[in-house]
Amino acid sequence: SSPVYVNGWMQRVESSPELADQLADETISPDTAYANATIWYDAISAIASLRADNSDDIELVARWNALLAAEGVTLDDLPTAPFAGTVVLEATE
């Protein structure tokens, strides 16, 4: 089979007071708060962590699929792939 790779970029952004308020609000999940702020990496990371612990949770699967199909995220073909858990990225100089 062909090697699998990912190519992309990340931009560091400052937190807004609105994001801080949403993250402090226990009624809003972190993935939703980050998605509302269009901070996609953290939104995907937050829900991936939840799915790693609760892979059969139908609500999490629906939120995962909705996030990957959100405007600004180009991963809408990913929901059909098996969920493998989280990946830790290390910065290289």
N, C-alpha and C positions, 0 to 999 in steps of 0.2 A: 504494500500500500504506500501511498505518497506521504511524505512527512507533512505534519500539520504545524502551521505557524500562525502567529497573530502579529499584525502590524498596526500601530496606532500612535497616538500621542496623548499626553495629559498636560493640562494647564492648571497650575496652582491658583486658587481663588480664595479671597478672604471670606470668612463667614459673615453673614448679615444678621442683624438683630432678629429678623423674621425667622431665619433658620434656627438660630439659638432658641427662640421661643418654641418653635415646633419640636425641636429635639428634647426640650425640657417637658413638653406636654406628653404625659403618659398615654393619652388617647390617640396619639399619632405615631405610627410605626416609623422607625428611623429611615427605612427605605422610602417611605412616602414623603417624609420631610426632605430628604436629599433629592428625590425626583421633582418635588415642587420647586426646588431651587435650581433645577437642571444640573445637578452635580451627579452625573451618571455613574462614574466609577464607584463612588461611595454608595449610591443607591443600589447598584448591582451587587456590590460587596456585602451590604447589609442583608439583602434578601437571600443571597447565596449562603450566608452563614446560617440563617434561619432554615433554609431548605436542607442544608447538610444535616441538621439535627431532626428535621421533620419532613422527610422526603415524600411522604404520602399525604400530607396536609393539602386538601383540595383548594382551600383559600389561598395558601402560599403559591401553589401552582398557577392559579388564576392571576395573582398579583405579579408573579414572575413573567408570565406570558404578556400581560398588559404592559409591564415595564419595558420588555424587549421590543415591543411593537410601538412604543411611544415615539412621538415626533421628536427627532433629534438623536434617536438611538437607531442604529442600523443593524440590529441583531435579530430581526423578526423571524429569520429562518432557524435560529438557534433552539427554540423550544422543542423541536423534534429530536434534538440530539440528547443522548443519555446524560443525566446529571451526574457529574463526577465529584462534586464538592468544591472546595475553595482552593485557590492557588496563591501562594505567597510570592510577591514580586520583590526583587531586591534592586536597588538603584546601582547603576554602574557609572563609573566616571569616565 
